[in-house]
Amino acid sequence: MIPKLPFIHTFKTRGRKYVYDVNTNTILSVADDVYEYLNTGIKKNEEISDDLKSKIEKLVDQGFLSEKRIKEIEHPYNELLPHSLRYRLNTVTLQVTQRCNLRCSYCAYSGKYEGRTHADLDMDFETARKSIDFVLENSSESHILSIGFYGGEPLLKFKLIKQCVDYLKQNAEGKEILFHMTTNGTLLRGEILEYLVENNFKLLISIDGPQEIHDKNRVFAANGKGTFKVIMDNIREMNKMYPEYVKDKISFNAVLDGTTDFSCTKKFFADYEEISDLNVNTSFISDKYAKVNFDIYEKYRIQYNYEKFKVILSKVGKLDKKYTSDLFESQFARLKQTLYERQYSKCINDKEHPGGPCLPGVKKLFINVDGVFFPCERVSETSDPMIIGNVDEGFYLDKVRAILNIGQISEDVCKNCWAFRFCTMCCSAADAITELSREKKVEGCPSVRYNAEKELEELCVFSEFGCNFNSDITFAAV
């Protein structure tokens, strides 16, 4: 029997036509007549030939084209949440200060975002100790703890960081402690650097590209001068003194400014000797909570997409890798992890939840200078819905659960969305500062579906040209 409303999404590349079968999480390469019928004909209840009917029925017999929809939006960890919060905390980031020695134009605290500005506020050791004790008391099933330090610029509170490290070493018996930090890199020298190396800190250093691009946005607070030279001098000295540490523990975060020249950024990360072999994470200037628009020039889009296209050619063996940029490796890794390595199923469950939210508080817990809990450092600290507890009272279970099940506020949309597995919207997408907003969240749905379709197309193009993602890719061909 031919279904009337199969839960599917149709898309095509230049070479082939495809159906994404939602229930089984499978990509089907289909013939033209099958595609046209499933794309438009089935909605018009068109008459079909016996040959086409046979092809459709074959798909149905193989378990595809089911009409089953999600009945209820609920995160799979919903019932396990209290247990996880009580016993499985594993990653915490302490905001040791809100002060910073820089004034970056796109910073979350620059005044261009809702409710967040630079402040002369520091975490005291009593709050840090309570935070650490809370994590230790609620992590008995976690053998590894990852402890991060965040700002502002965290190294302005170097003494507090040392106190925290010492306290953890004295009190985290039986656990492996990993330390990490996001830093602007201007203070990485002398005693500070020696201590970070000694304690095996993993560092994420912010640097946006060559001097003319980096210094456009990242300047010192005291005099407005660019920070590039200071950072690069520090990195050069690090390479000289601790080459193995740099290789194993240092990575960079580059914020892409769409009003600059992308080709210069690409060339810098490829050719600059001190950083050319290290990992680089890239992202565009964030528009979450933004009160202003950040431009991306058309020339920048063209350069960016051209370099991305070259990576595709490289991955399918049509271009030598030396002509491509490593800045896109993280995107390829996401495509591989999210789409190629997706799990297949017989059908969707009655209860499902869109992808996007992590397990708030468990996989990531951000504690600000006052000891207030947030799901991560990317949400606004002025937002009431994002406050999920504090060091004195513990977690607010109802608020954590609301964030975990953020899809419930748009349940009518999410239950019928073909891209629910690929959704990237977490609680911040619905954050209206005073409440979680259905309207605000749904505004992001078209973008999510568009990006999901483009990623499906990219995956199929890779396959069409013979890219095997290090193993044999599986498509169901009809």
C-alpha positions as CSV (number, residue, x, y, z in Angstrom):
1,M,0.0,0.0,0.0
2,I,1.3,3.4,-1.0
3,P,1.4,5.9,2.0
4,K,-0.3,9.2,1.6
5,L,1.9,11.3,3.9
6,P,5.3,9.6,4.2
7,F,7.6,11.3,6.7
8,I,10.4,12.3,4.2
9,H,12.3,15.1,2.7
10,T,13.2,15.3,-1.0
11,F,16.4,17.0,-2.3
12,K,18.7,16.8,-5.3
13,T,22.3,17.5,-6.4
14,R,23.5,18.2,-9.9
15,G,24.0,14.5,-10.4
16,R,21.2,12.6,-8.6
17,K,17.9,12.9,-6.8
18,Y,17.4,11.8,-3.2
19,V,14.9,11.2,-0.5
20,Y,15.7,11.5,3.2
21,D,13.6,9.0,5.0
22,V,13.0,10.4,8.5
23,N,11.8,7.3,10.3
24,T,14.9,5.2,9.3
25,N,17.3,8.1,9.1
26,T,18.3,6.9,5.7
27,I,19.3,8.7,2.5
28,L,17.8,7.0,-0.6
29,S,19.1,7.6,-4.1
30,V,16.0,7.3,-6.3
31,A,15.0,7.3,-9.9
32,D,13.6,10.5,-11.5
33,D,10.0,9.2,-11.6
34,V,10.1,8.1,-7.9
35,Y,11.6,11.5,-6.9
36,E,9.0,13.5,-8.9
37,Y,6.1,11.5,-7.4
38,L,7.3,11.8,-3.8
39,N,8.3,15.4,-4.3
40,T,5.0,16.7,-5.8
41,G,2.8,14.0,-7.2
42,I,1.9,12.3,-3.9
43,K,0.5,15.6,-2.5
44,K,-1.7,16.0,-5.6
45,N,-2.9,12.3,-5.3
46,E,-1.8,11.7,-8.9
47,E,-2.5,8.5,-10.7
48,I,0.7,6.5,-11.3
49,S,1.9,3.8,-13.6
50,D,2.2,0.2,-12.6
51,D,6.0,0.4,-12.9
52,L,6.2,3.4,-10.6
53,K,3.8,1.8,-8.2
54,S,6.0,-1.2,-8.1
55,K,9.0,0.9,-7.2
56,I,7.2,2.7,-4.4
57,E,5.9,-0.5,-3.0
58,K,9.4,-2.0,-3.0
59,L,10.5,0.9,-0.8
60,V,7.6,0.4,1.5
61,D,8.4,-3.3,1.8
62,Q,12.0,-2.4,2.7
63,G,10.7,-0.4,5.6
64,F,10.9,3.1,4.1
65,L,8.3,5.8,3.5
66,S,6.5,5.3,6.8
67,E,3.9,7.9,7.8
68,K,4.7,7.6,11.5
69,R,5.2,11.0,13.2
70,I,6.5,11.9,16.7
71,K,3.6,11.9,19.2
72,E,5.3,13.8,22.0
73,I,8.4,15.9,22.3
74,E,10.5,14.8,25.3
75,H,14.3,14.6,25.6
76,P,15.5,11.0,26.0
77,Y,17.4,12.0,29.2
78,N,14.4,13.6,30.8
79,E,13.7,10.9,33.3
80,L,17.5,10.4,34.0
81,L,18.1,14.1,34.6
82,P,17.8,14.1,38.4
83,H,20.3,11.1,38.6
84,S,22.7,12.7,36.2
85,L,22.7,16.0,38.0
86,R,23.3,14.3,41.3
87,Y,26.1,11.9,40.2
88,R,27.5,12.6,36.8
89,L,28.7,16.2,36.6
90,N,31.9,16.2,34.6
91,T,32.7,19.6,33.0
92,V,32.6,22.9,34.8
93,T,33.8,26.3,33.8
94,L,34.4,29.0,36.4
95,Q,34.1,32.6,35.4
96,V,36.9,33.9,37.6
97,T,36.5,37.5,36.5
98,Q,34.4,39.7,34.3
99,R,37.4,42.1,33.9
100,C,39.4,42.1,30.7
101,N,42.6,43.9,29.5
102,L,41.2,44.0,26.0
103,R,38.2,45.7,24.4
104,C,37.3,43.5,21.4
105,S,34.6,45.1,19.2
106,Y,32.5,42.0,18.9
107,C,32.9,40.7,22.5
108,A,29.8,39.5,24.3
109,Y,30.5,42.1,26.9
110,S,31.2,44.9,24.4
111,G,27.7,46.5,24.9
112,K,26.5,45.3,21.5
113,Y,24.7,42.4,23.1
114,E,21.6,42.3,25.3
115,G,22.4,42.9,29.0
116,R,26.1,42.1,29.0
117,T,28.8,44.7,29.6
118,H,32.3,44.7,31.0
119,A,32.4,44.9,34.8
120,D,35.0,45.0,37.5
121,L,33.7,41.8,39.2
122,D,35.9,38.9,40.3
123,M,35.1,35.5,41.8
124,D,36.5,35.2,45.4
125,F,38.0,31.9,46.6
126,E,35.1,31.1,48.8
127,T,32.8,31.0,45.8
128,A,35.3,29.1,43.8
129,R,35.7,26.6,46.7
130,K,31.9,26.1,47.0
131,S,31.8,25.6,43.2
132,I,34.5,23.0,43.3
133,D,32.9,21.2,46.3
134,F,29.6,21.2,44.5
135,V,31.1,19.5,41.5
136,L,33.0,17.0,43.5
137,E,29.9,16.1,45.6
138,N,27.8,15.5,42.5
139,S,30.3,13.6,40.3
140,S,30.7,10.3,42.0
141,E,30.1,8.4,38.7
142,S,32.5,10.6,36.7
143,H,36.1,9.5,36.9
144,I,37.3,12.4,34.8
145,L,36.6,16.0,35.6
146,S,37.3,18.8,33.2
147,I,37.7,22.2,34.9
148,G,37.9,25.4,32.9
149,F,38.6,29.0,33.7
150,Y,36.9,31.8,31.9
151,G,36.6,35.6,31.9
152,G,36.8,38.4,30.9
153,E,40.5,37.4,30.7
154,P,40.9,34.6,33.3
155,L,44.7,35.1,33.7
156,L,44.0,38.4,35.4
157,K,43.0,36.2,38.3
158,F,46.1,33.9,38.1
159,K,46.4,33.7,41.9
160,L,42.8,32.4,42.2
161,I,43.4,29.9,39.4
162,K,46.4,28.5,41.3
163,Q,44.3,28.3,44.5
164,C,41.6,26.4,42.6
165,V,44.1,24.0,41.1
166,D,45.7,23.3,44.5
167,Y,42.3,22.8,46.1
168,L,41.3,20.3,43.4
169,K,44.5,18.3,43.7
170,Q,44.0,18.1,47.5
171,N,40.3,17.1,47.3
172,A,39.6,15.3,44.1
173,E,41.1,12.0,45.2
174,G,40.5,9.1,42.7
175,K,39.6,11.4,39.8
176,E,41.6,12.5,36.8
177,I,41.5,16.3,36.6
178,L,41.9,18.0,33.2
179,F,42.4,21.8,33.1
180,H,41.4,24.1,30.2
181,M,41.2,27.8,29.6
182,T,40.1,30.3,27.0
183,T,42.5,33.2,26.9
184,N,43.4,36.2,24.7
185,G,47.0,35.2,24.9
186,T,48.5,38.5,26.0
187,L,49.6,37.3,29.4
188,L,51.1,33.9,28.4
189,R,54.6,34.4,29.5
190,G,57.0,34.0,32.5
191,E,55.6,32.5,35.7
192,I,52.1,32.2,34.3
193,L,53.2,30.2,31.2
194,E,55.5,28.0,33.3
195,Y,52.6,27.1,35.7
196,L,50.1,26.3,32.9
197,V,52.7,24.0,31.2
198,E,53.5,22.3,34.6
199,N,49.8,21.6,35.1
200,N,49.1,20.5,31.6
201,F,46.5,23.1,30.8
202,K,44.7,22.9,27.5
203,L,44.6,26.4,26.0
204,L,42.3,27.9,23.4
205,I,43.9,31.2,22.3
206,S,42.0,33.8,20.4
207,I,43.6,35.1,17.3
208,D,41.7,36.2,14.2
209,G,44.3,36.3,11.4
210,P,47.1,38.5,10.2
211,Q,47.9,41.7,12.1
212,E,45.7,44.1,10.0
213,I,42.7,41.8,10.5
214,H,43.3,40.8,14.1
215,D,44.1,44.4,15.3
216,K,40.9,45.7,13.6
217,N,38.8,44.2,16.4
218,R,41.1,43.0,19.2
219,V,42.7,45.9,21.0
220,F,44.0,46.8,24.5
221,A,41.6,48.5,26.9
222,A,44.3,50.8,28.2
223,N,45.4,52.4,24.9
224,G,43.3,51.0,22.1
225,K,46.4,49.6,20.4
226,G,46.3,46.2,18.6
227,T,47.3,43.0,20.4
228,F,48.7,41.0,17.5
229,K,52.4,41.6,18.1
230,V,52.2,40.8,21.9
231,I,50.3,37.6,21.3
232,M,52.6,36.4,18.5
233,D,55.7,37.2,20.5
234,N,54.3,35.0,23.4
235,I,53.4,32.2,21.0
236,R,56.9,32.4,19.5
237,E,58.5,32.1,22.9
238,M,56.2,29.2,23.8
239,N,57.2,27.4,20.7
240,K,60.9,27.9,21.6
241,M,60.6,26.9,25.3
242,Y,57.8,24.2,25.2
243,P,57.4,22.9,21.6
244,E,55.8,19.6,22.6
245,Y,53.3,21.4,24.9
246,V,52.3,23.7,22.2
247,K,51.8,20.9,19.8
248,D,49.7,18.9,22.2
249,K,47.8,21.5,24.2
250,I,47.4,24.7,22.2
251,S,44.6,25.5,19.7
252,F,43.3,28.7,18.3
253,N,39.9,30.3,18.0
254,A,39.5,32.6,15.0
255,V,36.4,34.9,14.8
256,L,35.7,35.6,11.1
257,D,34.9,39.2,10.3
258,G,32.9,39.4,7.1
259,T,34.1,42.9,6.4
260,T,37.7,41.8,6.0
261,D,39.6,39.8,3.3
262,F,39.1,36.1,3.9
263,S,42.0,35.1,1.6
264,C,44.4,37.0,3.9
265,T,43.0,35.1,6.9
266,K,43.4,31.8,5.1
267,K,46.9,32.5,4.0
268,F,47.9,33.5,7.6
269,F,46.8,30.3,9.2
270,A,48.4,28.3,6.4
271,D,51.8,30.0,6.2
272,Y,52.5,31.6,9.6
273,E,55.3,29.4,11.0
274,E,54.4,29.5,14.7
275,I,50.8,28.3,14.2
276,S,50.5,26.7,10.8
277,D,50.5,23.1,12.2
278,L,48.1,23.8,15.1
279,N,44.3,23.3,15.3
280,V,42.2,26.3,14.4
281,N,38.4,26.6,15.2
282,T,36.5,29.2,13.2
283,S,33.2,30.9,13.6
284,F,31.5,34.1,12.4
285,I,30.8,36.9,14.8
286,S,27.8,35.7,16.9
287,D,24.4,37.3,16.4
288,K,22.8,35.7,19.4
289,Y,21.5,38.4,21.8
290,A,23.1,41.0,19.4
291,K,21.6,44.5,19.4
292,V,23.4,45.4,16.2
293,N,23.9,43.8,12.8
294,F,27.3,42.4,11.9
295,D,27.9,42.7,8.1
296,I,29.3,40.0,5.8
297,Y,30.4,41.6,2.5
298,E,29.5,39.8,-0.7
299,K,33.2,39.6,-1.7
300,Y,33.9,37.8,1.6
301,R,31.0,35.3,1.0
302,I,32.5,34.5,-2.5
303,Q,36.0,34.0,-1.1
304,Y,34.7,31.8,1.7
305,N,32.5,29.6,-0.5
306,Y,35.3,29.3,-3.1
307,E,37.7,28.0,-0.4
308,K,35.0,25.6,0.9
309,F,34.5,24.3,-2.7
310,K,38.2,23.6,-3.0
311,V,38.0,21.5,0.2
312,I,35.3,19.5,-1.4
313,L,37.4,18.9,-4.5
314,S,40.3,17.9,-2.3
315,K,38.2,15.4,-0.3
316,V,37.1,13.7,-3.5
317,G,40.6,13.5,-5.0
318,K,40.2,16.3,-7.5
319,L,42.6,18.8,-6.0
320,D,45.8,18.5,-4.0
321,K,45.3,19.2,-0.3
322,K,48.1,21.8,-0.4
323,Y,45.8,24.1,-2.2
324,T,43.1,24.0,0.5
325,S,42.7,25.6,3.9
326,D,42.6,23.8,7.2
327,L,40.1,26.3,8.4
328,F,37.3,24.1,7.0
329,E,38.4,20.8,8.6
330,S,36.1,21.4,11.5
331,Q,33.1,21.7,9.2
332,F,34.1,18.5,7.4
333,A,34.4,16.8,10.7
334,R,30.9,17.9,11.7
335,L,29.5,16.7,8.4
336,K,31.1,13.4,9.0
337,Q,30.0,13.1,12.6
338,T,26.5,14.4,12.2
339,L,25.4,13.0,8.9
340,Y,27.7,10.2,7.7
341,E,28.0,8.5,11.1
342,R,24.3,9.0,11.9
343,Q,22.5,6.0,13.4
344,Y,19.9,4.1,11.5
345,S,16.6,2.9,13.0
346,K,13.5,1.0,12.1
347,C,11.3,3.9,13.0
348,I,11.1,7.0,15.2
349,N,10.0,6.6,18.8
350,D,6.7,8.0,20.0
351,K,8.8,10.4,22.2
352,E,11.6,12.2,20.5
353,H,13.3,15.6,20.9
354,P,15.1,17.8,18.3
355,G,18.9,17.8,18.4
356,G,20.4,21.0,19.8
357,P,20.3,21.0,23.6
358,C,23.1,19.4,25.5
359,L,22.5,17.9,29.0
360,P,22.5,21.2,30.9
361,G,24.6,21.2,34.0
362,V,25.9,17.8,33.4
363,K,28.0,17.9,30.2
364,K,28.6,21.6,30.7
365,L,28.1,23.9,33.7
366,F,29.1,27.5,33.7
367,I,29.4,29.2,37.1
368,N,29.7,33.0,37.1
369,V,31.6,35.3,39.5
370,D,28.7,35.3,41.9
371,G,28.3,31.5,42.0
372,V,25.2,31.4,39.8
373,F,24.8,28.4,37.5
374,F,24.2,28.7,33.7
375,P,24.0,25.9,31.1
376,C,27.1,27.3,29.3
377,E,29.2,30.5,28.8
378,R,27.4,31.4,25.6
379,V,24.1,32.4,27.2
380,S,23.3,35.7,28.7
381,E,23.9,36.1,32.4
382,T,21.1,38.6,32.6
383,S,18.5,36.0,31.4
384,D,16.2,34.6,34.1
385,P,15.4,31.4,32.1
386,M,19.1,30.6,31.8
387,I,19.7,30.7,35.6
388,I,19.6,27.0,36.6
389,G,20.9,27.2,40.2
390,N,23.7,28.5,42.4
391,V,26.4,27.2,44.7
392,D,24.3,27.5,47.9
393,E,21.0,26.1,46.6
394,G,22.1,23.6,44.0
395,F,20.2,23.0,40.7
396,Y,16.7,24.3,40.0
397,L,15.5,21.1,38.5
398,D,12.4,22.5,36.8
399,K,14.5,25.2,35.0
400,V,17.1,22.6,33.9
401,R,14.3,20.4,32.6
402,A,12.7,23.3,30.7
403,I,16.0,23.9,29.0
404,L,16.6,20.2,28.2
405,N,13.1,20.0,26.7
406,I,13.3,23.3,24.9
407,G,11.5,21.7,21.9
408,Q,8.3,21.4,23.9
409,I,7.6,25.1,23.5
410,S,7.3,24.6,19.7
411,E,6.0,21.0,19.9
412,D,3.5,21.4,17.1
413,V,6.3,22.4,14.7
414,C,9.0,20.0,16.0
415,K,6.8,16.8,15.8
416,N,6.4,17.2,12.1
417,C,9.8,18.6,11.2
418,W,11.9,16.3,8.9
419,A,15.1,17.9,10.2
420,F,14.5,17.4,13.9
421,R,17.6,15.1,14.2
422,F,19.8,17.9,12.7
423,C,18.4,20.8,14.7
424,T,21.1,23.0,16.2
425,M,18.9,25.2,18.3
426,C,19.4,25.1,22.0
427,C,17.8,27.1,24.8
428,S,19.5,30.4,23.6
429,A,17.5,30.3,20.4
430,A,14.3,30.7,22.5
431,D,15.8,33.1,25.1
432,A,13.8,36.3,25.4
433,I,15.7,37.3,28.6
434,T,12.6,37.2,30.8
435,E,11.1,34.0,29.4
436,L,11.5,31.2,26.9
437,S,9.8,32.3,23.7
438,R,8.1,30.0,21.2
439,E,7.9,32.8,18.7
440,K,11.7,33.5,19.0
441,K,12.6,29.8,18.7
442,V,10.4,29.2,15.6
443,E,12.0,32.1,13.8
444,G,15.2,30.0,13.6
445,C,13.5,27.0,12.1
446,P,13.8,27.9,8.4
447,S,17.5,28.5,8.8
448,V,18.0,25.1,10.5
449,R,16.1,23.3,7.8
450,Y,18.0,25.2,5.0
451,N,21.4,24.3,6.6
452,A,20.4,20.7,7.1
453,E,19.4,20.3,3.5
454,K,22.7,21.9,2.3
455,E,24.6,19.4,4.5
456,L,22.7,16.5,3.1
457,E,23.5,17.7,-0.4
458,E,27.2,18.1,0.5
459,L,27.3,14.6,1.9
460,C,25.7,13.2,-1.3
461,V,28.1,15.1,-3.5
462,F,31.0,13.7,-1.6
463,S,29.6,10.2,-2.1
464,E,28.9,10.8,-5.8
465,F,32.6,11.8,-6.4
466,G,33.9,8.7,-4.4
467,C,34.7,10.2,-1.0
468,N,34.4,7.3,1.5
469,F,35.0,9.2,4.8
470,N,37.7,6.7,5.6
471,S,35.2,3.8,5.1
472,D,32.5,2.7,2.8
473,I,29.5,5.0,2.8
474,T,26.1,3.3,2.8
475,F,23.2,4.6,0.7
476,A,20.1,2.8,-0.2
477,A,19.8,3.0,-4.0
478,V,16.5,2.5,-5.9
